[in-house]
Amino acid sequence: MQQRLKFQHQQQQHQAVMQQALLQQQHMYHPGVLAAAMTQMEPIPSGNLPPGFDPSTCRSVYVGNIHVNVTEKLLAEVFQSVGSLAGCKLIRKDKSSYGFVDYHDRAAASLAIMTLHGRQLYGQALKVNWAYASNQREDTSGHFNIFVGDLSPEVTDATLYACFSVYNSCSDARVMWDHKTGRSKGYGFVSFRNQQDAQSAINDLTGKWLGNRQIRCNWAAKTTGSNEEKQINENQNAVVLTSGSTDGGQENSNEEVPENNPAYTTVYVGNLSHEVTQAELHCQFHALGAGVIEEVRVQRDKGFGFVRYNTHEEAALAIQMANGRIVRGKTMKCSWGSKPTPPGTSSNPLPPPAHPYQILPAAGLNQGYSPAELLAYQRQLALSQAAATSMALNSDGSQSMYDGYSNTSAVYYR
């Protein structure tokens, strides 16, 4: 009996510690991010809907990214597998066609979106969403656009829109997807009617968690005549799931996004105290155990540094584990370095730090829990709390859960 009571007491202590750690992280979440995490959404895999559009009365779906070899008859056969069709229309294009499928009831249309979105036909993933008239979508050509990078794969147009719609002038949000794979490219674009709202979104949401990644925001540079604009023009009668775009030369393809490019192996470490030395930063990252460290550089006068790892995966893990740690009273801000590691760079692992810095628990936190244990427990607790809210999804729903990975279990000092 005593052992059981002791175990229960330890469990309660553990939970209290974790809850305190989570409370210390709340500054990392913006109300818009929490809204995106907690808002119950229409059970569709992608796509935000224009103001005034009522999907409860819609029985038609838009089908995009159709291979040129697909015929109208084949398209009808595929979509009638989920319900009786009232009509099917295929609009042929040279490289990628699109079409519209009408059902007799909304339930069949909803099922088509849920089950046929992403289905491969001749090696191309179909894009399926609600269809509506072009005059129902607001013209955003004169609006202010921002780039949003480092998106989690599960983030959809609807999730992105929910995140940024905390700003009243937010008019549109689109995640860029790959034609061939049907997967997100890891970035998107958000439009605003008001320039100040766009600037506020950049300032407020950069570094906040959406899904399992911290997003980054910046002004988007419009490129005329791009493939993305052509696709939007072709599909202006439907919910358009766009593919690709540019960010003033920053993002041109999926492979150039740092989190998807294995050539990126360097971690940028910002918001460092001017007292942090190269040896101390090496010690902080060595203690993570994320992988083999090959180079450490610190610009003490500017308050930032770089840590280069042997592999992309090791660097990704280090970003996840180190971001938000407190070193000499300041919270580290970790992200990908701006440039990939040059090809042919020799692999010369640094030896372990000769004099490790002492690690003490932060005030109010119990000892005995490793960073990995805290990390796993915080993730589980955040997901459990989100799932338990009154806005929890039904069996058909989809939701992007925010997930805070910052570890506030320890502070480091000399």
Order of alpha helices (4+ residues) and beta strands (2+ residues): alpha-alpha-beta-alpha-beta-beta-alpha-beta-beta-beta-beta-alpha-beta-beta-alpha-beta-beta-beta-alpha-beta-alpha-beta-beta-alpha-beta-beta-beta-beta-alpha-beta
